[in-house]
């Protein structure tokens, strides 16, 4: 999975809790979290995974969930990555920061897009809002699913340019 981010030397580790298969357990759990309002699923998975991640001894200063656009936040009522981050924070005792980066434009769902279309869809969608807070910090960036790495890759670029020292990535699930 780290190979998806070879262009960014600040990415120091990439892990996923579950393997994503169409129709599999991970897809069902993410669907419950993302589309059925079951925020506790994300929190629970984060707590469980956090206990595993502690063993990695990653020197993480803060957890940054992948932000969603305000229009999607209003529609859904919550950000699924925030739920996962909350669970990780609880078990790892690392603070979550949702105020340091924002999604500046709304995009269409990545679900049915090709690899190239995914990268084009998310080009320059994030903006760091407080680079002083990122200077020299090691970040754990979290999201629900990692497929091509397009969304996370754009966020990694923004955080790197914003002054992050090192970036680790954890997702609930990862596909091929």
Backbone as JSON, one array per atom type, in Angstrom:
{
  "sequence": "XXXXXXXXXXXXXXXXXXXXXXXXXXXXXXXXXXXXXXXXXXXXXXXXXXXXXXXXXXXXXXXXXXXXXXXXXXXXXXXXXXXXXXXXXXXXXXXXXXXXXXXXXXXXXXXXXXXXXXXXXXXXXXXXXXXXXXXXXXXXXXXXXXXXXXXXXXXXXXXXXXXXXXXXXXXXXXXX",
  "N": [[0.82, -1.2, 0.0], [2.0, 1.19, 0.65], [3.34, 1.79, -1.64], [1.6, 3.2, -3.23], [2.07, 5.78, -2.61], [4.63, 6.58, -3.31], [5.72, 8.83, -4.45], [5.78, 10.73, -2.52], [7.91, 11.51, -0.11], [7.47, 11.98, 2.6], [5.55, 10.24, 3.52], [5.48, 7.74, 5.72], [4.44, 5.36, 6.56], [1.81, 3.03, 5.78], [-1.25, 1.6, 6.43], [-4.0, -0.74, 6.7], [-6.95, -1.75, 8.34], [-8.75, -3.74, 7.53], [-9.29, -5.95, 4.7], [-10.65, -4.93, 1.66], [-13.26, -6.3, -0.07], [-15.59, -6.68, -2.67], [-18.85, -7.0, -1.58], [-17.99, -8.14, 0.74], [-17.16, -8.37, 4.31], [-15.85, -5.99, 5.15], [-16.8, -4.11, 3.26], [-19.51, -4.12, 3.91], [-19.45, -3.16, 6.57], [-18.33, -0.57, 6.19], [-20.31, 0.5, 4.57], [-22.49, 0.54, 6.35], [-21.53, 2.43, 8.17], [-21.07, 4.72, 6.54], [-23.39, 5.18, 4.94], [-25.66, 4.46, 6.33], [-25.81, 5.75, 8.7], [-24.57, 4.69, 10.96], [-22.61, 5.58, 13.07], [-21.26, 4.57, 15.27], [-20.05, 2.25, 14.39], [-17.75, 3.05, 13.0], [-16.37, 4.3, 15.11], [-16.0, 2.15, 16.88], [-14.45, 0.36, 15.27], [-12.2, 1.98, 14.97], [-11.32, 2.16, 17.65], [-10.63, -0.54, 18.18], [-8.66, -0.98, 16.2], [-6.81, 0.92, 16.9], [-5.6, -0.1, 19.22], [-4.02, -2.08, 18.08], [-2.37, -0.5, 16.44], [-0.86, 0.94, 18.27], [1.2, -0.75, 18.92], [2.9, -0.44, 16.78], [4.51, 1.67, 17.31], [4.62, 4.19, 16.09], [5.64, 7.53, 15.89], [3.43, 9.55, 16.44], [1.91, 12.73, 16.47], [-0.61, 13.87, 16.15], [-3.95, 13.12, 15.01], [-5.39, 13.22, 11.84], [-8.36, 13.34, 10.29], [-9.58, 12.57, 7.0], [-11.0, 15.28, 5.47], [-14.44, 16.06, 4.6], [-16.44, 17.79, 2.17], [-18.26, 20.76, 3.03], [-20.93, 20.78, 2.06], [-21.51, 18.05, 1.75], [-21.17, 17.26, 4.36], [-23.3, 18.62, 5.6], [-25.43, 17.28, 4.38], [-25.05, 14.5, 5.07], [-24.57, 14.69, 7.78], [-22.44, 14.0, 9.37], [-18.91, 13.18, 9.36], [-17.52, 10.3, 8.16], [-14.85, 9.58, 8.43], [-14.1, 11.06, 10.62], [-15.36, 9.65, 12.66], [-13.95, 7.22, 12.71], [-11.45, 8.27, 13.37], [-12.01, 9.28, 15.91], [-12.37, 6.92, 17.4], [-9.79, 5.78, 17.13], [-8.3, 7.75, 18.43], [-9.27, 7.51, 21.02], [-8.31, 4.96, 21.9], [-5.57, 5.16, 21.36], [-4.77, 7.44, 22.59], [-4.17, 9.93, 21.39], [-4.52, 13.19, 20.14], [-7.25, 14.3, 18.03], [-7.38, 16.32, 15.18], [-9.41, 18.41, 13.48], [-9.42, 20.83, 12.43], [-7.34, 21.82, 10.89], [-7.11, 21.46, 8.2], [-9.03, 21.76, 5.2], [-11.64, 20.72, 2.98], [-11.86, 22.15, -0.03], [-13.38, 22.1, -2.33], [-16.33, 20.61, -3.67], [-16.79, 17.33, -4.86], [-17.68, 14.77, -7.23], [-18.76, 11.43, -6.36], [-16.23, 8.94, -5.9], [-16.6, 6.32, -6.36], [-17.42, 4.89, -8.76], [-15.5, 5.55, -10.6], [-12.67, 5.49, -12.86], [-9.15, 4.79, -12.34], [-7.59, 6.97, -13.32], [-9.59, 8.91, -13.64], [-10.32, 9.24, -10.97], [-8.04, 10.5, -9.84], [-8.07, 12.89, -11.32], [-10.49, 13.94, -10.48], [-10.07, 14.7, -7.83], [-8.09, 16.61, -7.81], [-6.17, 19.05, -6.28], [-7.97, 19.61, -4.05], [-7.83, 20.14, -1.34], [-7.08, 22.36, 1.39], [-4.74, 23.69, 3.57], [-5.42, 25.06, 6.69], [-4.12, 26.03, 8.88], [-1.03, 26.22, 8.99], [1.02, 26.64, 10.81], [0.47, 25.04, 13.02], [1.05, 22.57, 12.02], [3.74, 22.41, 11.56], [6.65, 20.56, 11.65], [5.39, 18.34, 12.77], [4.33, 14.95, 13.26], [1.95, 13.14, 11.55], [-1.06, 11.21, 11.71], [-2.98, 10.25, 9.24], [-6.3, 9.59, 8.47], [-8.84, 7.56, 6.93], [-11.84, 6.1, 5.47], [-11.76, 4.11, 3.31], [-9.11, 2.9, 1.28], [-8.3, 2.97, -2.01], [-7.28, 3.66, -4.9], [-5.65, 5.63, -3.91], [-5.92, 8.25, -4.53], [-7.54, 10.32, -3.26], [-6.45, 10.4, -0.62], [-3.83, 10.86, -1.39], [-3.88, 13.49, -2.45], [-4.47, 14.9, -0.12], [-2.21, 14.3, 1.41], [-0.23, 15.64, -0.08], [-1.02, 18.33, 0.34], [-0.72, 18.51, 3.16], [2.0, 17.95, 3.44], [3.14, 20.11, 2.04], [2.22, 21.99, 3.77], [3.87, 21.78, 5.95], [4.14, 19.45, 7.52], [6.08, 17.0, 9.23], [6.27, 14.19, 9.06], [4.19, 11.62, 7.7], [1.74, 9.27, 8.4], [-0.52, 6.75, 7.37], [-3.72, 5.45, 7.93], [-6.4, 3.28, 7.32], [-9.81, 2.13, 7.42], [-10.34, 0.08, 5.65], [-8.78, -1.48, 2.77], [-8.56, -1.73, -0.74], [-7.65, -3.41, -3.77]],
  "CA": [[0.0, 0.0, 0.0], [2.87, 2.36, 0.67], [3.75, 2.06, -3.02], [0.67, 4.18, -3.81], [2.52, 7.11, -2.2], [6.09, 6.64, -3.49], [6.07, 10.19, -4.87], [5.81, 11.62, -1.36], [8.84, 10.92, 0.87], [7.02, 12.16, 3.99], [4.69, 9.12, 3.91], [6.37, 6.81, 6.39], [3.76, 4.08, 6.78], [0.43, 2.95, 5.31], [-1.86, 0.36, 6.88], [-5.46, -0.85, 6.7], [-7.43, -2.72, 9.31], [-9.43, -4.83, 6.84], [-9.16, -6.03, 3.25], [-11.93, -4.6, 1.05], [-13.75, -7.12, -1.18], [-16.98, -6.39, -3.0], [-19.76, -7.91, -0.9], [-17.37, -8.68, 1.94], [-17.43, -7.78, 5.62], [-15.39, -4.59, 5.18], [-17.73, -3.28, 2.49], [-20.75, -4.01, 4.68], [-19.21, -2.28, 7.7], [-18.16, 0.8, 5.7], [-21.63, 0.93, 4.1], [-23.27, 0.88, 7.55], [-20.96, 3.68, 8.7], [-21.14, 5.84, 5.61], [-24.69, 5.43, 4.32], [-26.78, 4.11, 7.2], [-25.75, 6.54, 9.93], [-24.07, 3.9, 12.08], [-21.32, 6.16, 13.44], [-20.59, 3.74, 16.26], [-19.24, 1.26, 13.68], [-16.45, 3.69, 12.77], [-15.73, 4.51, 16.41], [-15.59, 0.83, 17.39], [-13.32, -0.12, 14.46], [-11.05, 2.81, 15.33], [-10.81, 1.74, 18.97], [-9.98, -1.85, 18.04], [-7.45, -0.85, 15.4], [-5.88, 1.75, 17.67], [-4.8, -0.96, 20.1], [-3.0, -2.71, 17.22], [-1.43, 0.52, 15.96], [0.03, 1.32, 19.36], [2.36, -1.65, 18.83], [3.78, 0.0, 15.7], [5.38, 2.71, 17.86], [4.73, 5.37, 15.23], [5.72, 8.75, 16.71], [2.36, 10.41, 15.93], [1.52, 13.86, 17.33], [-2.04, 14.14, 16.03], [-4.71, 12.37, 14.0], [-6.09, 14.1, 10.91], [-9.28, 12.62, 9.43], [-9.79, 13.17, 5.69], [-12.22, 16.11, 5.55], [-15.41, 16.07, 3.51], [-16.91, 19.13, 1.86], [-19.36, 21.23, 3.89], [-22.24, 20.38, 1.51], [-21.7, 16.63, 2.07], [-21.31, 17.2, 5.81], [-24.68, 19.02, 5.9], [-26.33, 16.23, 3.9], [-24.88, 13.27, 5.84], [-24.64, 15.01, 9.2], [-21.18, 13.65, 10.03], [-17.84, 12.69, 8.49], [-17.2, 8.94, 8.58], [-13.44, 9.53, 8.84], [-14.06, 11.6, 11.98], [-15.76, 8.57, 13.57], [-12.8, 6.32, 12.8], [-10.42, 9.02, 14.1], [-12.42, 9.35, 17.31], [-12.05, 5.62, 18.01], [-8.33, 5.67, 17.21], [-7.86, 8.69, 19.47], [-9.65, 6.95, 22.32], [-7.42, 3.87, 22.3], [-4.15, 5.53, 21.22], [-4.56, 8.65, 23.4], [-3.58, 10.95, 20.52], [-5.6, 14.1, 19.79], [-7.75, 14.44, 16.67], [-7.48, 17.72, 14.75], [-10.23, 18.56, 12.29], [-9.42, 22.26, 12.13], [-6.09, 22.22, 10.25], [-7.22, 21.31, 6.74], [-10.42, 21.71, 4.76], [-11.91, 20.35, 1.59], [-12.3, 23.42, -0.58], [-14.38, 21.96, -3.38], [-17.13, 19.39, -3.66], [-16.56, 16.5, -6.05], [-18.58, 13.62, -7.37], [-18.28, 10.2, -5.72], [-15.14, 8.25, -6.57], [-16.94, 4.9, -6.39], [-17.5, 4.26, -10.09], [-14.53, 6.19, -11.49], [-11.42, 4.79, -13.15], [-8.01, 5.3, -11.59], [-7.25, 8.3, -13.84], [-10.71, 9.82, -13.3], [-10.26, 9.52, -9.53], [-7.0, 11.51, -9.61], [-8.54, 14.16, -11.89], [-11.63, 14.39, -9.68], [-9.66, 15.25, -6.53], [-6.94, 17.5, -7.98], [-6.11, 20.28, -5.48], [-9.23, 19.83, -3.34], [-7.61, 20.43, 0.07], [-6.34, 23.57, 1.76], [-4.31, 23.74, 4.97], [-5.95, 26.28, 7.29], [-3.23, 26.5, 9.94], [0.24, 25.51, 8.78], [1.88, 26.77, 11.99], [0.19, 23.89, 13.89], [1.57, 21.36, 11.38], [5.2, 22.48, 11.44], [7.45, 19.57, 12.36], [4.55, 17.32, 13.42], [4.05, 13.67, 12.61], [0.5, 13.03, 11.47], [-1.74, 9.99, 11.31], [-4.1, 10.64, 8.39], [-7.21, 8.45, 8.46], [-10.01, 7.58, 6.05], [-12.56, 4.84, 5.52], [-11.26, 3.11, 2.35], [-8.02, 3.24, 0.38], [-8.31, 2.19, -3.26], [-6.16, 4.11, -5.75], [-4.81, 6.56, -3.17], [-6.1, 9.59, -5.09], [-8.02, 11.26, -2.24], [-5.42, 10.51, 0.41], [-2.65, 11.46, -2.01], [-4.06, 14.95, -2.51], [-4.36, 15.41, 1.25], [-0.8, 14.17, 1.78], [0.48, 16.74, -0.73], [-1.36, 19.57, 1.05], [-0.12, 18.47, 4.5], [3.45, 18.04, 3.25], [3.43, 21.51, 1.7], [1.87, 22.77, 4.95], [4.92, 21.7, 6.96], [4.2, 18.2, 8.3], [7.39, 16.33, 9.2], [6.06, 12.82, 8.61], [2.78, 11.27, 7.57], [1.35, 7.87, 8.43], [-1.89, 6.63, 6.87], [-4.46, 4.27, 8.38], [-7.77, 3.26, 6.85], [-10.59, 1.0, 7.88], [-10.16, -1.0, 4.69], [-8.05, -1.17, 1.53], [-8.81, -2.61, -1.87], [-6.48, -3.79, -4.57]],
  "C": [[0.86, 1.26, 0.0], [3.32, 2.75, -0.73], [2.82, 3.05, -3.72], [1.13, 5.61, -3.54], [4.02, 7.29, -2.37], [6.58, 8.03, -3.88], [6.23, 11.14, -3.68], [6.68, 11.01, -0.26], [8.4, 11.09, 2.32], [6.05, 11.07, 4.44], [5.6, 8.01, 4.43], [5.75, 5.44, 6.66], [2.32, 4.15, 6.32], [-0.12, 1.59, 5.72], [-3.39, 0.43, 6.77], [-5.85, -1.95, 7.66], [-8.01, -3.96, 8.63], [-9.12, -4.81, 5.35], [-10.55, -5.83, 2.64], [-12.2, -5.51, -0.15], [-15.2, -6.75, -1.42], [-17.88, -7.45, -2.37], [-19.22, -8.49, 0.38], [-17.72, -7.92, 3.21], [-17.03, -6.31, 5.66], [-16.34, -3.68, 4.43], [-19.02, -3.07, 3.28], [-20.57, -3.06, 5.87], [-19.09, -0.82, 7.27], [-19.5, 1.34, 5.22], [-22.52, 1.33, 5.28], [-22.82, 2.22, 8.12], [-21.31, 4.87, 7.81], [-22.55, 6.19, 5.15], [-25.89, 5.12, 5.2], [-26.72, 4.8, 8.56], [-25.2, 5.83, 11.14], [-22.68, 4.38, 12.49], [-20.55, 5.31, 14.43], [-19.74, 2.65, 15.62], [-17.83, 1.83, 13.46], [-15.68, 3.88, 14.07], [-15.18, 3.19, 16.95], [-14.39, 0.29, 16.6], [-12.05, 0.67, 14.77], [-10.45, 2.41, 16.66], [-10.05, 0.43, 18.86], [-8.65, -1.71, 17.3], [-6.39, -0.04, 16.13], [-5.01, 0.92, 18.59], [-3.72, -1.7, 19.31], [-1.94, -1.7, 16.8], [-0.46, 1.0, 17.03], [1.33, 0.51, 19.29], [3.35, -1.23, 17.75], [4.8, 1.04, 16.17], [5.61, 3.89, 16.9], [4.72, 6.62, 16.1], [4.72, 9.81, 16.23], [1.98, 11.48, 16.95], [0.02, 14.14, 17.3], [-2.64, 13.31, 14.9], [-5.49, 13.36, 13.16], [-7.04, 13.24, 10.06], [-9.42, 13.33, 8.08], [-11.08, 13.98, 5.75], [-13.15, 15.89, 4.35], [-15.88, 17.5, 3.32], [-18.11, 19.48, 2.73], [-20.73, 20.79, 3.37], [-22.53, 18.9, 1.83], [-21.89, 16.46, 3.58], [-22.74, 17.58, 6.23], [-25.66, 17.91, 5.53], [-26.27, 14.99, 4.77], [-25.02, 13.52, 7.34], [-23.37, 14.72, 9.98], [-20.18, 13.22, 8.96], [-17.43, 11.32, 9.0], [-15.75, 8.81, 9.02], [-13.27, 10.09, 10.25], [-14.41, 10.5, 13.01], [-14.6, 7.61, 13.8], [-11.69, 6.98, 13.62], [-10.74, 9.09, 15.59], [-12.09, 8.05, 18.05], [-10.55, 5.42, 18.17], [-7.79, 6.54, 18.35], [-8.12, 8.13, 20.86], [-8.66, 5.87, 22.78], [-5.94, 4.25, 22.26], [-3.76, 6.74, 22.08], [-3.75, 9.7, 22.63], [-4.71, 11.87, 20.09], [-5.96, 14.08, 18.3], [-7.84, 15.94, 16.37], [-8.26, 17.77, 13.45], [-10.21, 20.0, 11.78], [-8.2, 22.72, 11.34], [-6.11, 22.13, 8.73], [-8.7, 21.23, 6.38], [-10.5, 21.26, 3.31], [-12.54, 21.57, 0.95], [-13.26, 23.3, -1.75], [-15.07, 20.6, -3.28], [-16.87, 18.64, -4.96], [-17.59, 15.38, -6.09], [-17.94, 12.41, -6.7], [-17.21, 9.53, -6.57], [-15.51, 6.8, -6.92], [-16.88, 4.26, -7.77], [-16.51, 4.85, -11.09], [-13.3, 5.31, -11.71], [-10.31, 5.43, -12.32], [-7.65, 6.73, -12.03], [-8.34, 9.3, -13.48], [-10.71, 10.18, -11.82], [-9.24, 10.61, -9.23], [-7.43, 12.87, -10.15], [-9.63, 14.77, -11.03], [-11.2, 15.09, -8.39], [-8.48, 16.22, -6.62], [-7.1, 18.8, -7.19], [-7.41, 20.61, -4.73], [-9.05, 20.22, -1.87], [-6.79, 21.7, 0.27], [-6.02, 23.49, 3.25], [-4.77, 25.09, 5.53], [-5.06, 26.85, 8.39], [-1.9, 25.75, 9.86], [1.16, 25.6, 9.99], [1.7, 25.57, 12.93], [0.75, 22.59, 13.32], [3.09, 21.28, 11.37], [5.89, 21.44, 12.31], [6.67, 18.45, 13.04], [4.45, 16.06, 12.57], [2.55, 13.41, 12.7], [0.06, 11.61, 11.14], [-2.99, 10.43, 10.56], [-5.0, 9.42, 8.25], [-8.4, 8.67, 7.53], [-10.7, 6.22, 6.14], [-11.95, 3.79, 4.6], [-10.14, 3.7, 1.51], [-8.13, 2.35, -0.85], [-7.12, 2.63, -4.1], [-5.2, 5.01, -5.0], [-4.98, 8.0, -3.64], [-6.5, 10.61, -4.02], [-6.96, 11.48, -1.17], [-4.16, 11.17, -0.15], [-2.72, 12.97, -2.09], [-3.93, 15.57, -1.12], [-2.91, 15.37, 1.73], [0.02, 15.31, 1.17], [0.23, 18.05, 0.02], [-0.69, 19.62, 2.43], [1.41, 18.58, 4.43], [3.86, 19.48, 2.96], [3.15, 22.42, 2.88], [2.86, 22.64, 6.1], [4.98, 20.45, 7.8], [5.56, 17.55, 8.14], [7.27, 14.93, 8.61], [4.58, 12.51, 8.6], [2.63, 9.75, 7.55], [-0.11, 7.82, 8.01], [-2.49, 5.34, 7.4], [-5.88, 4.39, 7.86], [-8.49, 2.05, 7.44], [-10.35, -0.19, 6.96], [-9.36, -0.52, 3.49], [-8.4, -2.21, 0.49], [-7.51, -2.92, -2.57], [-5.64, -2.6, -4.95]]
}
